[in-house]
Amino acid sequence: MSVAELKNNLHRMVVETNDPEILAQIAALFTSLLGEEDWWDSLSNEQKKKIEEGEADSEAGRTVPYSEVKEKTKGILGNL
């Protein structure tokens, strides 16, 4: 696929969506990839808060081993 075709496809997808969440994520991705802004600055306050809570939980040892998560997920979803 040529650069022109790729640009046209991306433009079409952006024009065809009315989902503000998708558009915000695309804008944040472009900004981050172009080095115009740190990705952290593009997060909402709620997203930043959740990340900080996760870091605090991890530092305090409040974690669940991957093997336990995997088993619990298998029980919920089965073997997809």
N, C-alpha and C positions, 0 to 999 in steps of 0.2 A: 504494500500500500504506500503510495507516495505521501509526501508531507501535505500536499494540497488536499488529497482525499481524506487524510486523517483530520486535518483542520475542518474540512466541511462536515465530516461525521460528528466531530465534537460540537461544532456550532449547531448542527441540527438537533443533537440531544439536549443541549442547553435550551434552545428555543422551544422545544417540545415539552419541557417539564415546567410545571407550575408549583412544584414542591419546594418551598423555601428552605427546608432542611438540606435537601440535595444540593441546591444552588449555593448555600452557605458553605457546605463541605467542599464543593468544587473550588469556590473562591479561596478558602483557607488552604487547600492543597496547592493551588497555583502560587499563592503568596509564599508559602513555605518553600516550595521547590525553586522559586525564583530568588529566594534569599532575602525577600523584602521584609519579612517579619518572622519572629520566632514563633513556632507552632503553639507554644504555651499561651501567647498573647491572643491567639484566635479561639481559645476555649472559652466557654461560658463560665461564669462564677460557680455554678453548680458542678460542672465537670471538673474544675480545678479543686473544689472542695472534696469531691469523691476521690480524686487521685491522692490528695493530701491525707485523707482518712485511710486509704489503702496503704500508703507509705507508713503511717503511724502504726497501723495494725501489724504490718510486717516487722517493723522495728521492735514492737512489743511482744513479738512471737505469736500473735494471734493469726495463725495461718492454718491451712488445711493441706496435707500432702496431696500431690497430684494423683497418686494412686487411689486415694479415697474419693476424690472428685470424679475420677474416671469411672469407678465402680458405681457411684451414685447416679451418674449420667447414664450409664448402661441400663440401670434399673428403670430409669424414666423413659429413655428413648429406645432401648433395645439395641441390637447390633445393626445399625444402619449401614 
